[in-house]
Amino acid sequence: MSEVTIQVQDLAKRYRIGRRQQRPQTLAHAVVDALRAPLDNYRRLRAMSHFRGDGAEDPDMIWALRDVSFDVPQGEVMGIIGRNGAGKSTLLKILSRITEPSGGRAVLNGRIASLLEVGTGFHPDLTGRENVYLNGTLLGMRKAEVDRRFDEIVDFAGVEKFIDTPVRFYSSGMRVRLAFSVAAHLEAEILLLDEVLAVGDVEFQAKCLGKMENVAYSGRTVLFVSHNMAAIENLCSTSLLLEQGQVAALGPTPAVLERYYASIERQVTDGGDLAQRTDRRGNGQIRLISFHIEDTTGRKLSYARSGMDIIFVFGYQTAAHYLGGSVDMGFSIHDKVQMLSVLYSSYAGTKYRGIPHRGFFRCMVPRFPFTSGYYDVRVRARVDEQDADWPEQRAGQLAVEPGDFYATGQIGFASAPVMLDGKWELGEHGSIPGAPRVAQGA
């Protein structure tokens, strides 16, 4: 049995809300705070009653973590997942000794390297070189250890020209590259990473994933927080799912990811409200009454995943005056600013005649190419080239989670909503595109 490197037992963290945090600026403020101190202490003692078991709760306290327990064996790469506000970053801050827990305990056996924010632990007035050595010292390493890895760190980060420039002049991308490189290369037994793939270009993301794969095989213990589910799936043998500060699932990554996807409550609008809407144009021969998405097995989904095959389903009913004309059904996908894509059945060479009085139009979109985010879906039905039903506002909201669209673990740029797939090749000047390249023998 592997030695346990990280042991967390009944870990809890709570914060007080609605309380002034700044230091007093005047003598009057200081006097008022001194007079309030007994009441604040009383409230603090009441908040601790959870651990005494008397059941009292302080309404001014919120729980970021509550009763979190898990073990991480040596050499394991564990993913920490959950929606925003679930407590993931708070957990890593406690494990990094940045934040004190309100209850429970966490035991870490080994030196810790952490990357929780862009450039975390860097002093802006020190150069990149000085910050590398400073971070190594904070990890308890000798100068000789940092000397041995220094060239690798700088080469990986790609900041050779700026290594003797104060970090305050670095771009956010340069800071995160150097911060990740320091955390990944210095000889710490435990690596804590929070959303290291959220900043940086595609080349940097690929280097990060490659380095993390090397770390995973090196015997070091890694906790990896990310919303990149493809990276979690590829890198982490086990995962922990947090929901509202509590452990919702812990175990093999595929099972935990399935639990995570099933728990997503961001829904695509489904049903009645579309049928009752009055913000619509058209002659009313057809009325659109519902919208949802489903997978290829017919299971209704509350989210789409980049790269998966999904089916857009639009419920309808015909009016008495519908005479069986040619129906062209379409939908469009929008962000907050503009229309991103539109697809009518006629684009694919399909128009419908003699449709039942009530039913569904289904459109299967293979390898859904949108990156993660929330999109509006609008719908329109035309009969014999005339608008039959056209709700002016969205029919529903489409929630998209990151997926392995490229089957490489890359998720692309989050700021570019649509992903393109393509086949790349290398050619020489004067060569014919697509012609086979002839390998030269030794």
N, C-alpha and C positions, 0 to 999 in steps of 0.2 A: 504494500500500500504506500502511495506517494506521501511524502511529508507535506503537511498543511502549511502553506506560506501565508495565507490570509485567513483569519478567523474572525467573523463578525457575529456578535450575539446580541440580540434584542436592541439593536442600535436605534436611537430616536433623536430627532432634532425638531425643535419648535421655535417659532419666532413670534415676537409680539408685534401686533399691527396697530397703527393709529397713534404711535407714540413718537414724540419729537426726538430725533436722533442727534441733532447738532449740539455742540458744546455751548453753554451760556455765553452771551456776548456782553452782558452788563451785570452790574452788581445786583440789580433787581431780579434778573433771571436766575442768578446763583441763589438768592434767598428763596425764590419760589421753588426751585428744584430741591433745595434743602428741606423745605416744609413738606414737599410731596414725597420725599424719600421713604418715610414710614409706610405710606399707602402703597407705594410701588413695591416695597419689600413684602408687604402683606399679600399683594396680588401674585408676586413671584412664588411665595410659599404655597398659595392656593394652587398655582399652576403645577407645582411639584406633586400635588395630591394624587395625580395619576400613578405615580410610582409608589405611593403609600397604599393605594388600593381603596381609597374612600369614595371614589367615583366622581368627585367634584371636577368640573372643567371650567377653565377661564375663557370667557367668550372672546377676549382680546388676543388669544394665542391661536396660531395655525400650525399644523403639523406638516413639516416638509418630509420627514421620515418617521416611521413608527413601527417598532418591533421587527426590524429587518435582521435576518439571520442567514448566513451562508458561509461555506468554507471554499477556499480555492487551493487545490493541490499545487505543489511546485511544478513549474513548467507548463501550466495550463493557460490558455488564452480564453478568457471569459468575456462575452459581450454583455453590456448593460443597455437595455432598450426600454422604451416607454415614450409616451407622448410628452409634449412640452409641459413642464410643471410637475412631472411625476416624481422628481427627487433625485435624478441621476447625477447631476452636477453637485448637488449637496452631498451625496454619498462620497464622491471622489474627493471633495474638499475635506471631509472628515478624515478619510483615509490618508490624505496628504498632510494632515495635521495643520491645515489652514483654519479650520473651523472646529470648535469644541462640540462634542455631542451633548444633548440634553439628558441622555440615558443610554444604558448599554455600554458595550465596549468593542473595540476593534484591535486585534493583535496582528501586526505585520512583522514577519521574520525576514529581515533583509533590508538592504539599502533601497530607497525609493527614488525613482525619477518620475516626475509628473509634468504633463503639459495640459493645463486646464484652460488656458486662454492664450490668445495670440501674444507671444513674447512674455509669457508669465515668468516672473522671477528675474527678468532683465532690468538692469538699471539704465535709464535712458541716457545718462551722461557718460556712461562707460562705453568703450568701443566694443565691437563684436568680439574681438580677441579677449578683452578683459572680462566680458560677460561669460564667455565659454569657461574660463578658469574660475570665475566666481561661482558658476553653477556646479562645477566639479567639486569645489571646496565645500559648498553647501551639502553635497551628497556624501561628504566624508572621504573624498578621494585625495590622494597625494598628487603633487604637481607632476611627478613622473608618469602617473597613470593618464593624466590629461594630455601630457606631451605626446604620449604614444598614440593617442587617437585624434589628435588635433587636426592633422592634415585630412583625415577621412571626414571629419565633421565639416570642415570648411568646404571640401570638394563636393560633398553631398548637398550642402545648402546652396552652393553656387554663388557665394558672396565673396569670392577671393579679392576682388577689387575694392571691396568696402569693409574688409575685416578690421581695419584700423580706423574706421569712421564711427563716431558715436551712434548708438542705436537709435537715438531720437530722430535721426535723419533717414532711417530705413523706412521703406514702404511696409504696409501690413504684410504683404506677401514675403518680403525679405525676412521680416521678424519671425513669421511662423515657420519658414524654411529652416532658419538657424535654430529656433527653439526646438523644433521637432528633431533636428539632427543631433543636437546636444543630448536630448532625452533618450534617443534611440541608440547612440553610440557609446555614451559613457557607461561604465561597467556597474550598473545597478541591477539588483536581483529582481526588483519589482518595477513595472512600468505602468503608469496610470495615464490614459490618453482620453481626452474629452473633445470630440468633434474635430480631430486634426485634419479631416478631409473636407471640412466646410469652407476652408479658405485656401486659395492657391489655384494655379492653373492646372490644366489636364496633365501636363508633364510632371508637375510636382505630385499630384495625386497618384499617378502611376508609380513614381519613385517611393512614395510613402507606403503604398500597398506592398511593393516588392520588399522594402526594408522590414515591414511588419511580418511578412512571411518568413524572412530570415530570423527575426527575433523569436517568432513562434517555434522555430525548430532549434533554437539555441539553448533551450532549457530555462529561459527566464519566464516569470509569471507576469501576465499582462491582463489588465482590466481595460476594456475598450468601449467607450460610450460613443454611439454614432446613430444617426438616422439613415445611414446608408445600409439598408438591409442586405444588399448584395455583398458588401464587404464583410458584414457580420457573418453571413452565411458561409463565405469563403474562408474566413480567418479563424472563427471561434468554434471550438468543439462544444462548448456549453454556453448557455446564456441565462441571464436573469432579467425578468420582466417586472418593472415597477409600475404600479398603478396607484395614484394618489398617496405616494409615500410608503406603500406596503408591497411586499413580495406577492405578485400574482402568479408567477410561474418560475420554476428553476429546473433546468435539466438540459438534455441535448438540444442544440440550437434549432434543428428543424421543428421539433415539437413546440418549443417556446415561440418561434416565429409564427406558427400556425395559431397559437393562443393569442398572440399580439394582434394579428390581422383580424381574428374573430372578435376582438374586444373593441375595435375601432368604432366609435359611435358617430363619427361624422357621416351623415347619411346623404345619399342622393334622394332628392324629393321623390316620393313614391305615392301616387294615388290622389285621393279626393280633392286636394286643394286645386290641382290643375283642372279638374272637371268643373269646379265651381268658379273659376276665374272669369272676370268680365273684361279684362284688358286684352281683347282679341279682335282681329279683323278677319274678314272673309264672308262668304255667302252661307256658311253653316252646313253645307252638304255633309261634311265630316267634322266631328268634334274630337279633339285629342283630350284624353281623360287621365292619363297616367304616364309616368316615365320611371324606369329604373335600369340598372345594368345587371348582367348576370354572366357567369362563366360558361364555358362550352358544354358543361353538364346540365345547365339549366338552373344552377344554384344562384339565387339572388345575392348580389354583393353590395356592401356598403362603401366600397372603395375600389379603385382600379390600381393595378400595379404596372409600372413601366415595363413594356416588353411582353405582357401577357395577352392572350387572345380574349377579348371581351365582346359582349353583345349588348348593343343599345336596344332597348325594348320600349316601344311607344304604344300604349293602349289607346283605342279609338272606338267610337260608335258612329254610325251613319244616321242622317236625318231622314225623315219620311220623303223629302223631295230629292234625295239622291237617286239618280237614274242609271247608275252603273258606269259612269264616265271613267276616263283614264286617270289614275291617281299617281301623282309624283310626290313621294314623301322625302323630307329632308331635315337635317339638323346641322347646327353650327356650334363651335366651341369658342368661348371668349375668355380673355382675362379681364382685368379691371379697366383696360384701356381700349382694346380692339378685338376684332374677330380674328382668331388664329387659324381656323380651319372650317370648311363647310363641305357637306357631302349629301347629295340628293340621290335617290334611287335611280333617276334617269342618267346620272353620270356613269353608273355601272351598267346601263342598258336595260334597266328594269322599270316598267310601269305596271300598275295593277288594275285589272278590270274585274267587275263582278265580285267585289269583296263582300264577305259576310257582314251582317248588320253590326256585329260587335266582335272585336278581336285585337290582334297585336301586329304591328310592323316590327320586324327584327332586322338589325344590321350588325353583322359580325365584323369587327375591326381586328385583323391579326396583328400581333406584336405591337400593341398600342404604344405610339412613339412619343408621348408627352412625359416630361419630367415631373417631379413631385410638386404638388401645389393644389390649389382649389380653383376650379374653372366653372363658368356658367355654361349650361347647355340650353340652347334655344331651338324651337321646333317650328315646322311649317308644313302644311299639307295643301297640295294643289290638285284640282280636278279640272281636266280639260284646259290646262294652262291658266286657270283662274284660281285665285286664293280661296281655299275653302275654310281653313282655320290657321290663324297666325297669331298666337299669343305674343304680346309685345314685350313682356318681361321673360326672364328665364323660366324654363320648365323645371329645372332642378340644378343642384350644384354637384359637380363631379369632383370627388376627392381622389387624388392620385398619390400613391406612396412610391418611394424609390424601388426600382427593380433592375434586374440584370439584363437590360435591353440588348447590350452588345455581347453578352455571354463571356465577359472578360473581367467582371467586377468593377468596371468603370461606369459611373453614372452620368457623366457629361456635366455641362455647366447648368447649374440650377437657374441661372438668369436667362438661359435660352430654352424656351418651353418645349420646342419640338426637336426631336433627335433624328438625324439622318443616318442611314446605314449605307455603307459603301465598301467596295473592294479596292484596296490599295495595291499598287505595284510600282516597282522601280524600273525606270528605263534609262538608257544611255542616249546621248545626243545623236540624232540621226537614225535611231532604231525605230522599228515599226511597232506602234502600240499593240499590246496583246500578243506579240510574237514570243515564242518560248525563248528563254535565255539559255545559252549553251554554256555549261560549266567547262572550264579549262582543266585538263588533266595535269597532274604533277609532272 
